[in-house]
Amino acid sequence: MFDGKAILKQAGLRVTPQRLAVISILERATDHPKASEVLQRAHKIDDTLSNSTVYRTLYLLEQAGMITRTVTLGESARFKLVGKSGYEQLVDVETGETLEIASEELQLLRARLLREIGYDVVSHRSIVRARRLAVK
């Protein structure tokens, strides 16, 4: 569970109900929503939220490193809270569909490789852009 107030304070941002609503939406998201989808979900929480407030909050959270923004070819940007989990992200280059791939084996390999060169993993994000194989 994320503490929206702590996230905003860590980012050096003022805590407002509108910003807490945006963080709550991203925390509960099982997908990687586009800004327009965050806006649509925000209006379900508080229909007085303005478009500019939602878009500005996404921008400020991204600038502060609290959320990630992924853009795929021909698609709008998609957003996710940082720290929700370390992940490998697969982006289908033809459809824009975004999937998360959880792999303990990859996490262990990454940690081992970094230790070998004198580093410890703090966080990570990998994006793989791929095309679905043709069915034979």
N, C-alpha and C positions, 0 to 999 in steps of 0.2 A: 504494500500500500504506500502510495506517495503522499508526502505532506506538501500540499500546494503552497502553503505559506512559506515553508522552508525553501522550496524551489525558487520562489520569487525573491526572497531575501538573499539567497545565495547568488542570484543573478543581479542583485542590486536594484531590483524593481520594486515599486510600491505595490503593496498587497491591496487588490481591489476585488470586489465580487465578480466582475467581468473576467479578469485574468484568472481567478480561481475556477471559473466555469470552463474556460478554454483548457486549462490543465486537467480538470476533471474529465473532460471529453477525451483528451488524448490518453489519459490513464486507463479509461474504460474501453478504449478502442481495441477491437480484435483485428482490425485492419490497419492500413496506413492511410488515413483519410486525406483527401484533397482539402485545400482551404475552403472551398465551397461546401464541402461535406461537414467540416468543422462548424462553419457558419450555420448550416441547416440544423445541426444537432444543438448548437448554442441557442438557437431560437426556440427550441423545445424546452430548454431550461429557463430562458428569460427572453421573451419576445421583444424586449426593449433594447437588447444588445445591437449596436450598429455594426454594419459591415466593416467600417474603418477600424473600430475597436478590435474586432476579431482579427483582421489582417495585421494590424499594428502589433497586437499581442503576439501573434505567430512570429512576426519579424523580430521583435525584441527578444523573445525566448530563443530564437535561432541564433541571433547575434551574441547572446549570453552563453551559448553552448548548452542550453537546457533541452533543446529539441533538435532533431536532425530533419533535413529537408532533402528529399530525393526527387530528381527530375529525370523522367525517361523520355525517349523520343516521341514527340507528338502528344505528350501527356502533360497535365498540370502537375505541379509539385505535390508531393505527398509528405506527411509529417508523422513523427514519432518522438515520444519522450526519450531522452538519453537515459541510460541506466535502467530502462524497463527490463532489458536483458541484453547481454552481449549477443550478437547474432550475425548470421550470414544472411544476406538478403539476395534473393534471386529475382531478377526482373526479366520477364518475357519481352524481348525486343519487338515482337510483332503485335502483342495485345496490350502491353503495358502492365499486365498483371504482376503484382508483387507478392512474393511468398517469403516467409522466414524459414530458414533451415536450421534446425538445432542439431549440433553434432558434438558430442562430448569428445570424440576422437580428434576433431579439428581443434577444439579448445585446448586439449592436452598437448597436441603437437605445437600449437602456437606458443603456449607457455614454455614448453621445453626449448624451442628454438630461440625465444627471447632470452631465457635464462643463460643459454650457451653464449650469447653475446653481451651478457651483463645487464639485462633489463628484466623488469617484472611487469606483467600486464596490469594496467590500470583500467582500461576499457578498450573495446575494439568495435569496429564496424566494417564489414566486408560486403561489397556489392558485386555480384556476378551477373553480367548481362548475357542472356542465353536465348537460343532459339530452340523450340521444341523439335525433337527428332521426328522425321516422317515415319508414319506407321507403315510397316511392311505387310 
